[in-house]
Amino acid sequence: ADGAGGGVTAPLAAAALLRAGMRVVLSGGGGGGGGGVWFGADPFGGLYGDVDVEVLSEGWDEVTAGGHIHGTGDEAMGWSGYSETLRISYASPALLSLQPSRQAVALVERLAAGGGLGAASLTEQLFGPSHDWVLRGGVQVRAT
């Protein structure tokens, strides 16, 4: 677990619902204090529903909310002096919408195996690269 709460119960319950073909909204995972979120209206009306996972971003403006490519260059090095890196914000587990897909099920199962719905583990699973023996689920993500 990465200290943000959520435990493994919510991801395991979400996996069972997703396997049954139901759309799932998890809320309250990163807020501390417990109790979750109470919705005053149907939360699905405000979601796009066109990707496997919709998640809140911890970004504070348009550029940081969705991530961006940051480039830097050193002209003295010629053609080899340019580099790029991807900057992303944490994905917030405070509100997470999951479509019933094989990829979403794999995501929540990996989160449960890793200790729960913390911001660091969620961000790593959604945006971290596959490498060596680490494979990612290939989920389509909308961060807002």
GUTI-99548 format. One record per residue: residue in one letter; y, z, x of N, C-alpha, C, O in turn. Coordinates in pm, whole numbers, plus 50000, padded with zeros to 5 digits. Layout:
! residues N
 r    nv    nw    nu   cav   caw   cau    cv    cw    cu    ov    ow    ou
 a     Y     Z     X     Y     Z     X     Y     Z     X     Y     Z     X
...
***
This chain:
! residues 144
 r    nv    nw    nu   cav   caw   cau    cv    cw    cu    ov    ow    ou
 a 49881 50000 50085 50000 50000 50000 50124 50000 50089 50122 50055 50199
 d 50232 49939 50041 50352 49933 50123 50462 50024 50071 50579 50001 50098
 g 50425 50126 49997 50520 50229 49960 50606 50201 49840 50682 50289 49799
 a 50599 50083 49779 50686 50053 49667 50622 50084 49534 50684 50064 49430
 g 50500 50133 49534 50436 50170 49409 50359 50055 49348 50334 49953 49413
 g 50323 50073 49223 50251 49969 49152 50102 49992 49153 50035 49958 49055
 g 50047 50048 49260 49903 50074 49268 49821 49948 49247 49873 49837 49248
 v 49692 49968 49228 49602 49854 49210 49563 49835 49065 49503 49733 49031
 t 49595 49929 48977 49556 49918 48837 49624 49800 48768 49557 49722 48700
 a 49756 49785 48785 49828 49677 48719 49778 49539 48762 49755 49454 48676
 p 49761 49512 48892 49710 49380 48930 49569 49353 48877 49539 49241 48838
 l 49482 49454 48877 49346 49433 48825 49347 49406 48675 49273 49320 48627
 a 49430 49479 48601 49442 49455 48457 49500 49316 48432 49456 49245 48342
 a 49600 49276 48512 49660 49143 48498 49556 49035 48525 49553 48934 48454
 a 49471 49054 48625 49367 48954 48655 49274 48935 48536 49237 48822 48504
 a 49236 49045 48471 49147 49035 48355 49215 48961 48240 49152 48878 48175
 l 49341 48988 48215 49414 48920 48108 49434 48772 48140 49421 48687 48052
 l 49466 48741 48265 49485 48601 48306 49355 48523 48291 49356 48409 48246
 r 49242 48585 48327 49112 48518 48311 49081 48491 48164 49010 48395 48132
 a 49135 48574 48075 49115 48555 47931 49212 48453 47873 49211 48427 47753
 g 49298 48394 47959 49389 48289 47914 49522 48339 47863 49594 48264 47797
 m 49557 48463 47891 49682 48520 47843 49790 48517 47951 49761 48537 48069
 r 49912 48492 47910 50028 48501 47999 50063 48649 48014 50056 48724 47917
 v 50101 48691 48135 50122 48832 48163 50262 48852 48224 50305 48775 48310
 v 50331 48957 48178 50455 49001 48241 50430 49142 48292 50400 49232 48214
 l 50444 49161 48423 50436 49294 48484 50578 49340 48511 50661 49261 48558
 s 50608 49465 48482 50744 49513 48504 50742 49655 48556 50650 49732 48531
 g 50847 49686 48630 50866 49822 48677 50799 49855 48808 50801 49971 48850
 g 50740 49758 48876 50666 49786 48998 50749 49835 49113 50699 49912 49195
 g 50875 49796 49124 50951 49834 49242 51063 49932 49216 51140 49962 49307
 g 51073 49983 49094 51188 50065 49061 51175 50212 49095 51272 50287 49079
 g 51058 50256 49141 51041 50399 49165 51048 50474 49033 51060 50410 48929
 g 51042 50600 49032 51066 50679 48912 50962 50664 48802 50957 50749 48714
 g 50881 50561 48802 50776 50544 48702 50830 50505 48566 50951 50491 48548
 g 50741 50488 48472 50779 50461 48334 50790 50314 48301 50782 50279 48183
 g 50809 50227 48397 50816 50085 48367 50943 50047 48295 51043 50118 48301
 v 50938 49934 48226 51053 49877 48158 51019 49860 48011 50909 49816 47978
 w 51111 49896 47923 51095 49872 47781 51179 49751 47744 51298 49746 47775
 f 51117 49654 47678 51188 49532 47638 51239 49547 47496 51166 49592 47407
 g 51364 49510 47474 51422 49513 47339 51394 49386 47262 51418 49379 47142
 a 51343 49285 47331 51311 49157 47268 51195 49095 47345 51156 49144 47451
 d 51140 48989 47291 51029 48918 47354 51074 48867 47492 51165 48785 47498
 p 51011 48912 47602 51056 48870 47735 51021 48724 47767 51082 48666 47857
 f 50926 48664 47697 50882 48529 47730 50988 48424 47696 50987 48316 47755
 g 51078 48453 47603 51183 48358 47566 51281 48329 47679 51341 48222 47682
 g 51298 48423 47771 51391 48405 47882 51327 48351 48008 51393 48342 48112
 l 51200 48316 48002 51128 48266 48119 51100 48117 48104 51088 48067 47992
 y 51090 48047 48214 51064 47903 48211 50919 47871 48175 50894 47784 48093
 g 50826 47941 48236 50685 47918 48206 50627 47790 48263 50521 47746 48219
 d 50695 47730 48363 50650 47602 48417 50583 47614 48554 50550 47512 48615
 v 50562 47735 48602 50499 47759 48732 50398 47873 48717 50396 47941 48614
 d 50314 47893 48819 50216 48001 48814 50280 48138 48810 50234 48227 48738
 v 50388 48157 48887 50451 48289 48902 50603 48274 48895 50661 48191 48964
 e 50666 48356 48811 50811 48370 48811 50842 48512 48856 50783 48607 48806
 v 50933 48526 48951 50960 48656 49011 51109 48672 49034 51181 48574 49057
 l 51156 48795 49028 51295 48824 49062 51310 48824 49213 51221 48867 49286
 s 51423 48776 49258 51455 48778 49401 51545 48897 49430 51625 48938 49346
 e 51531 48951 49549 51620 49057 49594 51747 48999 49656 51831 49074 49707
 g 51762 48866 49652 51881 48802 49706 52004 48835 49625 51994 48873 49508
 w 52121 48821 49686 52244 48863 49621 52336 48747 49584 52438 48769 49519
 d 52303 48625 49623 52383 48510 49583 52292 48387 49575 52172 48398 49598
 e 52348 48273 49541 52268 48152 49520 52185 48114 49642 52070 48074 49629
 v 52242 48127 49760 52172 48087 49883 52057 48183 49915 51947 48140 49946
 t 52084 48313 49906 51981 48409 49945 51877 48433 49837 51767 48479 49869
 a 51906 48403 49712 51811 48428 49603 51686 48342 49617 51575 48391 49595
 g 51701 48217 49653 51587 48128 49661 51542 48095 49802 51442 48026 49821
 g 51614 48144 49900 51581 48111 50038 51649 47982 50081 51692 47903 49997
 h 51660 47962 50209 51722 47841 50259 51679 47816 50403 51630 47906 50472
 i 51697 47693 50446 51666 47655 50584 51790 47684 50669 51900 47639 50637
 h 51771 47758 50775 51880 47790 50867 51856 47712 50996 51754 47731 51063
 g 51948 47625 51029 51935 47546 51150 52034 47589 51256 52144 47635 51225
 t 51995 47573 51379 52084 47603 51490 52058 47502 51601 51946 47452 51616
 g 52159 47473 51677 52142 47373 51782 52220 47405 51908 52324 47470 51904
 d 52167 47358 52020 52233 47371 52148 52244 47231 52206 52147 47176 52259
 e 52362 47172 52197 52383 47033 52238 52348 47009 52384 52308 46899 52421
 a 52364 47110 52468 52335 47094 52610 52186 47066 52635 52151 47013 52740
 m 52100 47100 52539 51956 47078 52555 51911 46940 52506 51793 46906 52513
 g 52006 46862 52455 51970 46729 52408 51887 46734 52280 51909 46818 52194
 w 51791 46639 52271 51711 46627 52148 51626 46750 52120 51589 46773 52005
 s 51595 46831 52221 51508 46947 52201 51585 47075 52169 51526 47182 52159
 g 51716 47064 52153 51797 47183 52135 51819 47224 51991 51903 47311 51966
 y 51748 47166 51895 51768 47200 51754 51645 47272 51702 51532 47232 51729
 s 51667 47378 51626 51555 47449 51565 51591 47489 51423 51708 47500 51388
 e 51489 47510 51341 51507 47552 51204 51416 47670 51173 51307 47683 51230
 t 51460 47753 51084 51377 47862 51035 51404 47880 50887 51513 47846 50839
 l 51309 47931 50814 51324 47955 50672 51363 48101 50651 51295 48191 50700
 r 51470 48123 50579 51512 48258 50546 51481 48281 50399 51522 48204 50313
 i 51408 48388 50371 51375 48421 50233 51413 48567 50205 51422 48648 50296
 s 51435 48597 50078 51460 48734 50036 51329 48794 49986 51234 48721 49955
 y 51324 48925 49977 51208 48989 49918 51191 48945 49774 51289 48925 49702
 a 51067 48930 49733 51035 48908 49592 51022 49046 49529 50947 49131 49579
 s 51093 49069 49422 51094 49201 49359 50977 49214 49260 50961 49129 49173
 p 50897 49319 49273 50790 49341 49177 50841 49405 49048 50761 49439 48961
 a 50973 49421 49034 51029 49483 48914 51005 49397 48789 50996 49450 48679
 l 50995 49266 48804 50963 49178 48692 50889 49057 48746 50941 48981 48828
 l 50767 49040 48701 50678 48936 48751 50608 48872 48633 50537 48940 48558
 s 50625 48742 48614 50561 48669 48505 50451 48581 48564 50474 48509 48661
 l 50334 48587 48505 50217 48513 48555 50158 48425 48446 50131 48471 48335
 q 50139 48299 48477 50070 48207 48387 49920 48218 48408 49877 48248 48520
 p 49839 48194 48306 49693 48200 48325 49644 48081 48407 49612 47976 48352
 s 49638 48099 48537 49589 47994 48626 49499 48056 48731 49505 48176 48758
 r 49417 47974 48790 49327 48019 48897 49407 48078 49014 49365 48176 49074
 q 49520 48017 49045 49603 48063 49156 49666 48199 49127 49673 48284 49216
 a 49711 48221 49003 49770 48350 48967 49666 48461 48971 49695 48572 49016
 v 49544 48432 48926 49436 48530 48933 49408 48566 49078 49394 48684 49112
 a 49400 48465 49166 49375 48491 49308 49487 48575 49368 49461 48663 49450
 l 49612 48550 49328 49725 48628 49379 49711 48775 49343 49720 48861 49430
 v 49690 48806 49215 49685 48946 49175 49561 49016 49232 49565 49137 49258
 e 49453 48943 49251 49335 49003 49316 49364 49037 49462 49320 49141 49511
 r 49438 48949 49533 49475 48979 49671 49572 49096 49678 49564 49178 49770
 l 49664 49105 49581 49756 49218 49578 49680 49349 49554 49710 49450 49618
 a 49583 49347 49464 49503 49468 49438 49424 49507 49562 49416 49625 49595
 a 49366 49410 49630 49287 49438 49751 49377 49492 49862 49331 49569 49947
 g 49504 49452 49863 49597 49497 49966 49669 49626 49934 49749 49673 50014
 g 49644 49683 49818 49704 49813 49787 49804 49814 49674 49850 49922 49637
 g 49839 49700 49617 49926 49704 49500 50042 49609 49504 50046 49513 49582
 l 50139 49637 49416 50250 49548 49389 50379 49586 49461 50484 49588 49398
 g 50375 49615 49587 50496 49645 49662 50572 49517 49696 50513 49409 49701
 a 50702 49530 49720 50785 49414 49751 50739 49341 49877 50737 49218 49880
 a 50701 49415 49980 50660 49351 50105 50530 49272 50086 50520 49158 50131
 s 50430 49332 50021 50303 49261 50003 50318 49143 49907 50257 49039 49929
 l 50399 49159 49802 50423 49048 49708 50492 48932 49779 50452 48816 49762
 t 50595 48962 49858 50667 48857 49930 50575 48786 50029 50578 48663 50039
 e 50495 48862 50102 50402 48803 50198 50303 48710 50129 50275 48601 50179
 q 50249 48753 50016 50151 48671 49945 50214 48545 49884 50150 48440 49881
 l 50337 48555 49836 50402 48439 49773 50459 48341 49874 50447 48219 49856
 f 50521 48391 49980 50598 48304 50068 50548 48298 50211 50592 48212 50288
 g 50457 48387 50250 50408 48389 50387 50320 48267 50415 50252 48218 50325
 p 50321 48221 50537 50240 48102 50571 50093 48137 50587 50057 48250 50621
 s 50008 48039 50561 49866 48052 50597 49855 48031 50747 49923 47946 50803
 h 49769 48108 50811 49750 48092 50954 49618 48156 50995 49569 48247 50927
 d 49562 48109 51103 49436 48161 51155 49336 48182 51041 49290 48086 50980
 w 49302 48308 51013 49205 48337 50907 49273 48386 50780 49206 48433 50688
 v 49407 48377 50774 49483 48422 50657 49510 48301 50567 49577 48207 50607
 l 49456 48306 50446 49477 48200 50350 49561 48252 50235 49544 48365 50191
 r 49652 48169 50186 49734 48204 50070 49681 48130 49949 49606 48033 49962
 g 49719 48176 49833 49665 48123 49708 49720 47990 49663 49662 47926 49575
 g 49830 47946 49719 49887 47819 49677 49953 47824 49542 49953 47724 49470
 v 50011 47939 49504 50076 47949 49375 50210 47877 49378 50278 47873 49481
 q 50247 47820 49263 50380 47766 49247 50469 47880 49200 50433 47954 49109
 v 50587 47895 49265 50672 48011 49241 50813 47967 49201 50867 47871 49256
 r 50870 48038 49104 51012 48024 49073 51074 48161 49098 51038 48258 49032
 a 51166 48169 49194 51236 48294 49225 51376 48285 49168 51450 48191 49198
 t 51414 48382 49087 51548 48382 49027 51618 48512 49054 51732 48530 49011
***
